[in-house]
Amino acid sequence: ITSQEQFDKLNKNVRFIQFANNCCNEGSFSELDLSSFNNLETVDIGDDSLQNVNRVRITGLEKLHTVRVGSKVFNQDESDAMDKVFEVRNCISLTEVSINRYSFSTFSKLDLEQLPALQAIQFGDTEKESRNFLNAPLDIKNLPNLHSITIGVDSFLHSKSADVKNVTKLSNV
């Protein structure tokens, strides 16, 4: 996908969605809701894309396995940062969420909940400045198979709280 127009015309039965690098940066593209793509298995978002999106919603996708977000995605506009939300819920087959450096920097809410198969979450790079979710609380609930959380340098830097509940297999932070 290289534009909002392409995304809007996308067949809802696709199994794989890939956003190219440096694309979908139209000012009118302010929300990314993938919840109607019921057969979706993988989401792959290239670097420097979707700069004006302020809400990402991925909910109820039973076949989704992987969400990968490149560098500098969802981070351009700092206005109204308090309203920027990344929500992933009720995706029973999701095993991996990987977010590269400088993505979601201006988002104020991260909501990962009811993801029973999720095993690994990565926010940036542990050896390089990453700055993911600078002002967002770390809110992770009901992830019974989560084994690993990687939090990059300066991610959640200004967060005032962390709420981690029902992650009984977590062994690597």
C-alpha positions in Angstrom: 0.0 0.0 0.0 1.4 3.4 -0.9 -1.6 5.8 -0.4 -4.8 6.3 1.6 -6.8 5.7 -1.6 -5.2 2.3 -2.0 -5.9 1.4 1.6 -9.6 2.5 1.3 -10.0 0.3 -1.7 -8.3 -2.8 -0.2 -10.2 -6.0 -0.2 -11.3 -6.8 3.4 -10.4 -10.5 2.9 -6.6 -10.0 2.5 -4.3 -12.0 4.7 -1.3 -9.7 4.5 -1.1 -5.9 4.6 2.2 -4.1 3.9 2.6 -0.4 3.9 5.6 0.8 1.9 8.2 3.1 3.3 7.4 6.8 3.4 3.8 6.4 2.4 0.2 7.2 3.5 1.3 10.5 4.9 -1.7 12.4 3.6 -3.1 14.9 6.1 -6.6 13.3 5.8 -5.3 9.9 6.9 -5.8 10.3 10.6 -7.1 6.9 11.8 -6.0 3.4 10.9 -8.6 0.8 11.9 -7.7 -2.7 10.7 -10.5 -4.4 12.7 -12.7 -5.2 9.7 -9.9 -7.3 8.0 -11.1 -10.6 9.4 -8.6 -12.8 7.5 -5.6 -10.7 8.3 -2.5 -12.6 9.5 0.3 -10.1 9.2 0.6 -6.3 9.3 3.9 -4.8 8.2 4.3 -1.0 8.2 7.4 0.5 6.5 9.6 3.3 7.8 8.4 7.0 7.9 4.8 6.1 7.1 1.4 7.1 8.4 2.7 10.3 9.9 -0.6 11.9 10.5 -2.5 9.0 12.0 -3.5 9.6 15.6 -5.4 6.5 16.4 -4.5 2.9 15.5 -7.1 0.2 16.3 -6.6 -3.5 15.8 -9.3 -5.5 17.5 -11.0 -8.9 17.2 -8.8 -10.3 14.5 -8.7 -14.0 15.2 -6.2 -14.9 12.5 -3.7 -12.1 13.1 -0.2 -13.5 14.1 2.3 -10.6 13.6 2.3 -6.8 13.8 5.6 -5.1 12.7 6.0 -1.3 12.7 9.1 0.3 11.1 11.1 3.3 12.3 9.6 6.8 12.6 6.0 5.7 12.0 3.0 7.5 13.5 5.1 10.3 15.0 5.1 13.5 13.1 2.3 15.7 14.6 2.8 16.5 18.3 -0.5 18.5 18.7 -3.2 16.8 20.7 -0.8 14.1 21.9 -3.2 13.3 24.7 -5.7 11.9 22.2 -3.3 9.5 20.3 -4.1 5.9 21.0 -2.5 2.5 19.9 -5.0 -0.2 20.7 -4.6 -4.0 20.1 -7.2 -6.1 21.8 -8.9 -9.5 21.5 -6.6 -10.9 18.8 -6.4 -14.5 19.9 -3.6 -15.7 17.6 -1.3 -12.7 17.8 2.2 -13.9 18.9 4.4 -10.9 18.1 4.3 -7.1 18.2 7.4 -5.4 17.1 7.8 -1.6 17.1 11.0 0.0 15.8 12.7 3.2 16.9 11.0 6.5 17.0 7.5 5.1 16.3 4.5 6.2 18.3 6.7 8.8 20.0 3.9 11.3 20.5 1.2 8.7 21.4 -0.3 9.1 24.9 -2.0 5.7 25.2 -0.9 2.1 24.6 -3.6 -0.5 25.1 -2.6 -4.2 24.7 -5.2 -6.5 26.2 -6.7 -9.9 25.8 -4.0 -11.3 23.6 -3.7 -14.9 24.9 -1.1 -16.1 22.4 1.2 -13.0 22.5 4.8 -14.1 23.3 6.9 -11.1 22.6 6.6 -7.3 22.5 9.5 -5.1 21.3 9.5 -1.3 21.8 12.6 0.0 20.0 16.2 -1.0 20.5 17.9 -1.5 23.9 21.2 -0.1 22.7 20.0 2.9 20.7 17.8 5.8 21.4 14.2 4.7 20.6 11.8 7.1 22.2 8.6 5.1 21.7 5.5 6.2 23.6 7.3 9.0 25.4 4.3 10.1 27.5 2.2 6.9 27.6 1.8 4.7 30.6 2.8 1.1 30.0 -0.6 -0.7 30.2 -0.4 -4.4 29.5 -3.1 -6.8 30.8 -4.2 -10.4 30.4 -1.3 -11.7 28.3 -0.9 -15.2 29.8 1.8 -16.4 27.3 3.9 -13.2 27.2 7.6 -14.3 27.7 9.5 -11.2 26.7 9.2 -7.4 26.7 12.0 -5.4 25.1 11.9 -1.7 26.0 14.3 0.5 24.0 16.4 3.4 25.2 14.2 6.4 26.3 10.9 4.6 25.5 8.2 5.5 28.0 10.6 8.2 29.2 8.0 10.5 30.7 5.5 7.9 31.6 4.0 8.3 35.1 2.8 4.8 35.5 3.0 1.2 34.5 0.1 -1.3 34.9 1.2 -4.9 34.1 -1.4 -7.5 35.1 -1.9 -11.2 34.4 1.4 -11.8 32.6 2.4 -14.9 34.5 5.0 -16.3 32.0 6.9 -13.1 31.7 10.6 -14.0 32.1 12.6 -11.4 30.1 12.2 -7.6 30.4 
